[in-house]
């Protein structure tokens, strides 16, 4: 998943230091995925990287499922789980990995910020939801920012270029947001995410033998990178974010997600020596400004209504 998917129901917010610690863990876990993927691509193909990463993550998830025994998916819901795993995990991560072969980690994180707005547009087109004027203005600004970032990347937005692959990954994330929504209501956020990750791992199995061959002959380095990706962005980040939103609520915690891209830029500098170009910084500022306009002003009428915290759900996706 990138931007690869984070969900949780909301409980009463409390002013405790622990959620802030969990927030730091979340940001660091998700953000480290971008530079680590760049490092792992020195050893693996994009599909092989995805396959081995989620095979290891699936092992951890099966351990969790054996301990907690979540409800199994109903037969009628299996196609939707499979589609979510195929699009939101398998296809997303392969496209994202392809993009990061040429796009810097920082630029990739900024391009993925377009995902929430793509989700809103999908909801307008296919679910007949209404998007306020501020939402359209914010979307326009964000797409302008994407054009600025992409124009500074190798190949621009030509077919198969890194930037076009990242945008395709962002579209996969947006589709995933819409597809998984009914499943969350039936199974709960964490079990839904766990089963979707498992479906994604199954969809990636054809590339697993090749990934194992690619890892051979390079010592422990590729395996260490895979473990980092499997444990932190794929498992620890989800669990920590669940704690953050559960304690702080959706409204209070959602704003912290805008810290993800700046955190990636800092980590990419120290881990890879990447220095973002001026177009990347300018485009990133425009993208995030557009998202903020859409989030803050596009939802203003609904914020005046009485909040029902018990029914709120947060759905986020990353690397």
C-alpha positions as CSV (number, residue, x, y, z in Angstrom):
1,X,0.0,0.0,0.0
2,X,2.2,3.5,-0.3
3,X,0.4,5.8,0.1
4,X,-0.4,0.8,0.2
5,X,-4.9,1.0,4.4
6,X,-5.8,2.2,8.2
7,X,-9.2,2.0,9.9
8,X,-10.6,2.4,13.4
9,X,-13.8,3.2,15.3
10,X,-13.9,6.1,17.6
11,X,-14.3,6.1,21.4
12,X,-14.2,8.9,24.0
13,X,-11.1,11.1,23.5
14,X,-8.8,11.5,26.5
15,X,-6.0,14.0,27.2
16,X,-3.3,11.5,27.9
17,X,0.3,11.3,26.7
18,X,0.0,7.8,25.4
19,X,-2.0,8.8,22.2
20,X,0.8,11.3,21.4
21,X,3.4,8.5,21.7
22,X,1.2,6.3,19.5
23,X,1.0,9.2,17.0
24,X,4.8,9.5,16.8
25,X,5.0,5.7,16.3
26,X,2.4,5.9,13.5
27,X,4.1,8.7,11.7
28,X,7.6,7.1,11.9
29,X,6.2,3.7,11.0
30,X,4.4,4.9,7.9
31,X,7.0,7.4,6.8
32,X,9.9,5.0,7.0
33,X,8.2,2.8,4.3
34,X,8.9,5.3,1.5
35,X,12.7,5.4,1.8
36,X,12.9,1.7,2.8
37,X,11.1,0.7,-0.3
38,X,13.6,2.7,-2.4
39,X,16.4,0.8,-0.7
40,X,14.7,-2.6,-1.1
41,X,14.2,-2.0,-4.9
42,X,17.9,-2.3,-5.3
43,X,17.4,-6.1,-4.6
44,X,13.8,-6.8,-5.7
45,X,11.5,-6.3,-8.6
46,X,8.4,-4.2,-7.8
47,X,6.1,-7.2,-7.8
48,X,8.6,-9.4,-5.9
49,X,9.0,-6.7,-3.3
50,X,5.2,-6.5,-2.7
51,X,4.9,-10.3,-2.6
52,X,7.6,-10.9,0.0
53,X,6.6,-7.9,2.1
54,X,3.0,-9.0,2.5
55,X,3.8,-12.7,2.8
56,X,5.8,-11.7,6.0
57,X,3.0,-9.4,7.1
58,X,0.4,-12.1,6.6
59,X,2.4,-14.4,8.9
60,X,2.1,-11.7,11.6
61,X,-1.6,-11.2,10.9
62,X,-2.3,-14.9,11.2
63,X,-0.6,-14.9,14.6
64,X,-2.8,-12.0,15.6
65,X,-5.9,-13.8,14.3
66,X,-5.1,-17.0,16.1
67,X,-4.9,-15.0,19.4
68,X,-8.0,-12.8,18.9
69,X,-10.2,-15.0,16.7
70,X,-12.0,-12.3,14.7
71,X,-15.1,-13.1,12.8
72,X,-14.4,-14.9,9.5
73,X,-15.6,-13.3,6.3
74,X,-19.0,-14.5,5.1
75,X,-19.1,-16.3,1.8
76,X,-21.2,-13.5,0.2
77,X,-18.5,-10.9,1.2
78,X,-15.5,-12.9,-0.1
79,X,-15.6,-11.3,-3.6
80,X,-15.5,-7.8,-2.1
81,X,-12.6,-8.8,0.3
82,X,-10.8,-10.3,-2.7
83,X,-11.3,-7.1,-4.8
84,X,-10.1,-4.9,-1.9
85,X,-7.0,-7.0,-1.5
86,X,-6.4,-7.2,-5.2
87,X,-6.8,-3.5,-5.9
88,X,-6.0,-1.8,-2.5
89,X,-3.0,-4.1,-1.6
90,X,-1.6,-6.0,-4.5
91,X,-2.1,-3.6,-7.5
92,X,-1.5,-0.6,-5.3
93,X,1.9,-1.7,-3.9
94,X,3.1,-3.0,-7.3
95,X,2.3,0.4,-9.0
96,X,3.8,2.3,-6.0
97,X,7.0,0.3,-6.1
98,X,7.2,0.9,-9.9
99,X,6.8,4.6,-9.3
100,X,9.5,4.7,-6.6
101,X,12.0,3.3,-9.0
102,X,12.4,6.8,-10.4
103,X,10.3,9.1,-8.2
104,X,12.0,10.2,-4.9
105,X,10.4,9.1,-1.6
106,X,9.4,12.7,-0.7
107,X,7.8,13.3,-4.1
108,X,5.9,10.0,-3.9
109,X,4.5,10.9,-0.5
110,X,3.3,14.2,-1.7
111,X,1.7,12.8,-4.9
112,X,-0.2,10.3,-2.8
113,X,-1.9,13.2,-0.9
114,X,-4.3,13.4,-3.8
115,X,-6.0,10.1,-2.7
116,X,-8.7,11.6,-0.4
117,X,-9.8,14.0,-3.2
118,X,-9.9,11.1,-5.8
119,X,-12.1,9.3,-3.3
120,X,-14.4,12.2,-3.1
121,X,-14.6,12.5,-6.9
122,X,-15.3,8.7,-7.2
123,X,-18.1,9.1,-4.6
124,X,-19.6,12.0,-6.7
125,X,-19.5,10.0,-10.0
126,X,-20.5,6.6,-8.8
127,X,-22.4,7.1,-5.5
128,X,-24.1,10.4,-6.4
129,X,-22.7,12.2,-3.4
130,X,-22.4,16.0,-3.6
131,X,-19.1,17.8,-3.4
132,X,-19.3,21.5,-2.2
133,X,-17.7,24.3,-4.2
134,X,-14.7,24.4,-1.8
135,X,-14.2,20.7,-2.5
136,X,-13.9,21.3,-6.2
137,X,-11.6,24.3,-5.6
138,X,-9.4,22.2,-3.4
139,X,-9.4,19.4,-5.9
140,X,-8.3,21.8,-8.7
141,X,-5.5,23.2,-6.5
142,X,-4.3,19.7,-5.6
143,X,-4.3,18.6,-9.2
144,X,-2.3,21.7,-10.1
145,X,0.2,20.7,-7.4
146,X,0.4,17.2,-8.8
147,X,1.2,18.6,-12.3
148,X,4.0,20.7,-10.8
149,X,5.5,17.7,-9.0
150,X,5.1,15.3,-11.9
151,X,6.6,17.8,-14.3
152,X,9.8,17.7,-12.3
153,X,10.1,13.9,-12.3
154,X,11.8,11.8,-14.9
155,X,9.4,11.2,-17.8
156,X,6.8,13.5,-16.4
157,X,3.4,11.9,-16.7
158,X,4.1,9.8,-19.8
159,X,2.7,6.3,-19.8
160,X,4.7,4.1,-17.5
161,X,6.6,6.9,-15.9
162,X,7.2,6.9,-12.2
163,X,4.8,9.8,-11.5
164,X,2.0,8.2,-13.6
165,X,2.5,4.9,-11.6
166,X,2.2,6.8,-8.3
167,X,-1.0,8.5,-9.5
168,X,-2.4,5.1,-10.6
169,X,-1.5,3.8,-7.1
170,X,-3.3,6.8,-5.6
171,X,-6.4,5.9,-7.7
172,X,-6.2,2.3,-6.4
173,X,-6.2,3.7,-2.8
174,X,-9.2,5.8,-3.6
175,X,-11.1,2.8,-5.0
176,X,-10.1,0.8,-2.0
177,X,-11.6,3.5,0.4
178,X,-15.0,3.1,-1.4
179,X,-14.9,-0.7,-1.7
180,X,-14.1,-1.4,1.9
181,X,-16.6,0.9,3.5
182,X,-19.5,-1.7,3.8
183,X,-17.1,-4.3,5.1
184,X,-16.1,-2.1,8.1
185,X,-19.7,-1.8,9.2
186,X,-20.1,-5.6,9.2
187,X,-16.8,-6.8,10.7
188,X,-15.2,-3.8,12.4
189,X,-12.2,-1.9,11.2
190,X,-9.3,-4.0,12.4
191,X,-10.6,-7.4,11.3
192,X,-11.6,-5.9,7.9
193,X,-8.1,-4.6,7.4
194,X,-6.5,-7.8,8.5
195,X,-8.6,-10.0,6.1
196,X,-8.0,-7.5,3.3
197,X,-4.2,-7.7,3.9
198,X,-4.5,-11.5,3.8
199,X,-6.3,-11.3,0.5
200,X,-3.7,-9.0,-0.9
201,X,-0.9,-11.4,0.2
202,X,-2.7,-14.3,-1.5
203,X,-3.1,-12.3,-4.7
204,X,0.7,-11.6,-4.7
205,X,1.6,-15.3,-4.2
206,X,2.6,-15.9,-7.9
207,X,5.5,-13.5,-7.4
208,X,6.7,-14.9,-4.1
209,X,9.1,-17.6,-5.4
210,X,10.8,-15.0,-7.7
211,X,11.2,-12.7,-4.7
212,X,12.8,-15.4,-2.6
213,X,15.3,-16.0,-5.5
214,X,16.0,-12.3,-5.8
215,X,16.9,-12.1,-2.1
216,X,19.4,-14.9,-2.3
217,X,23.1,-14.0,-2.6
218,X,22.8,-10.6,-1.0
219,X,23.3,-11.5,2.6
220,X,20.8,-10.4,5.3
221,X,20.3,-6.9,4.0
222,X,17.2,-7.6,1.7
223,X,15.6,-9.7,4.5
224,X,16.1,-7.0,7.1
225,X,14.5,-4.4,4.7
226,X,11.6,-6.8,4.1
227,X,11.1,-7.3,7.9
228,X,11.1,-3.6,8.4
229,X,8.4,-3.1,5.7
230,X,6.4,-6.0,7.0
231,X,6.5,-5.0,10.7
232,X,6.4,-1.2,10.7
233,X,4.3,0.3,7.8
234,X,2.2,-2.9,7.4
235,X,1.4,-3.8,11.0
236,X,2.8,-1.5,13.7
237,X,1.5,1.6,11.9
238,X,-2.0,0.2,11.7
239,X,-2.2,-0.7,15.3
240,X,-0.7,2.6,16.5
241,X,-3.1,4.6,14.4
242,X,-6.0,2.6,15.7
243,X,-5.0,3.6,19.2
244,X,-4.6,7.3,18.2
245,X,-8.0,7.6,16.6
246,X,-9.7,5.5,19.3
247,X,-8.4,7.9,22.1
248,X,-8.4,11.2,20.2
249,X,-11.4,10.8,17.8
250,X,-11.5,11.1,14.0
251,X,-11.8,14.9,13.8
252,X,-8.9,15.6,16.2
253,X,-6.5,13.0,14.8
254,X,-7.1,13.4,11.0
255,X,-5.2,16.7,10.9
256,X,-2.1,15.0,12.1
257,X,-2.0,13.0,8.8
258,X,-0.7,16.1,7.1
259,X,2.6,15.6,9.1
260,X,3.2,12.4,7.1
261,X,4.7,14.0,4.0
262,X,7.0,16.4,5.8
263,X,8.2,13.4,8.0
264,X,8.9,11.4,4.8
265,X,10.9,14.3,3.4
266,X,13.0,14.4,6.6
267,X,13.5,10.7,6.8
268,X,14.4,10.4,3.1
269,X,17.1,13.1,3.6
270,X,18.7,11.2,6.5
271,X,18.2,7.7,5.1
272,X,18.9,8.3,1.4
273,X,20.4,11.7,1.2
274,X,17.5,12.9,-0.9
275,X,17.1,16.7,-1.2
276,X,13.7,17.6,-2.6
277,X,13.8,19.8,-5.7
278,X,12.1,23.2,-5.8
279,X,9.2,22.0,-8.0
280,X,8.6,19.1,-5.6
281,X,8.4,21.5,-2.6
282,X,6.2,24.0,-4.5
283,X,3.9,21.3,-5.9
284,X,3.7,19.6,-2.5
285,X,2.7,22.9,-0.9
286,X,-0.1,23.4,-3.5
287,X,-1.3,19.8,-3.1
288,X,-1.5,20.0,0.7
289,X,-3.1,23.4,0.4
290,X,-5.8,22.1,-1.9
291,X,-6.5,19.1,0.4
292,X,-6.7,21.5,3.4
293,X,-9.2,23.8,1.5
294,X,-11.4,20.8,0.7
295,X,-11.2,19.3,4.2
296,X,-11.7,22.5,6.2
297,X,-14.2,24.4,4.1
298,X,-15.7,21.7,1.9
299,X,-17.2,20.1,5.0
300,X,-18.1,23.2,7.0
301,X,-21.9,22.6,6.9
302,X,-21.6,19.1,8.3
303,X,-19.4,20.2,11.1
304,X,-22.1,22.4,12.4
305,X,-24.3,19.3,12.9
306,X,-24.2,17.3,16.1
307,X,-21.3,14.8,16.0
308,X,-22.0,11.2,16.5
309,X,-18.6,10.0,17.7
310,X,-19.7,6.4,18.1
311,X,-20.4,6.0,14.4
312,X,-17.3,7.8,13.1
313,X,-14.8,5.8,11.1
314,X,-11.3,6.9,9.8
315,X,-9.9,5.3,6.7
316,X,-6.4,6.1,5.7
317,X,-3.8,4.6,3.4
318,X,0.0,5.0,2.9
319,X,3.0,3.3,1.5
